[in-house]
Amino acid sequence: MSAADRSYVAFVEVAWQRHIRLAMLLSGDRWRAEELLQDSLVKVYERWRRLSRLGDPHAYLRRALVNNHTSAWRRRRRESLFADVPDRPAATDGIGPDVVVLRRALMSLPAKQRAVVVLRHYEDLSEREVAQVLGCSLGTVKSQNARALGKLRHLLEESFDSVSR
């Protein structure tokens, strides 16, 4: 194994834990998140020699995650049709009901708004950094963030109001 390959393997070991959560927040599903991250890591590997010398591979991976998610979202239909409705809700991996409500609200956002919220508030990037990752203007990030937070606030208030009734 070459030195570049060893450094890539070390990067993946660090990057996996750091970026799997971002992928899960973008995709809303553990299995899609893992596939999204794996596909993005392949793109990083293809450019590893240059990235490891000149760039920030974590920033490149973050951008690849967002772009790959957006591309996959565009290819899929907005809703999945099932022949039979499941008897019970999907497993929530042992997380609390508040997290489930938040995840559902987050997944109801359009892909770009969800990406802005996740990058801005989960990844803790500045508005300027989010604009660079998404390839859009600073104003777009601000407006998408404001709209998304407003919609989340409304959805969460509705959810918690219906629980307290």
Buried (B, 14 or more C-beta within 10 A) or exposed (E): EEEEEEBBEEBBEEBBEEBBBBBBBBBBBEEBBBBBBEBBBEBBBEBBEEBBEEEEBBBBBBBBBBBBBBEBBEEEEEEEEEEEEEEEEEEEEEEEEEEBBBBEBBEEBBBBBBBBBBBBBEBEBEBEBBBBBBEBEEEBBBEBBEBBBEBBEEBBEEBEEEEEE
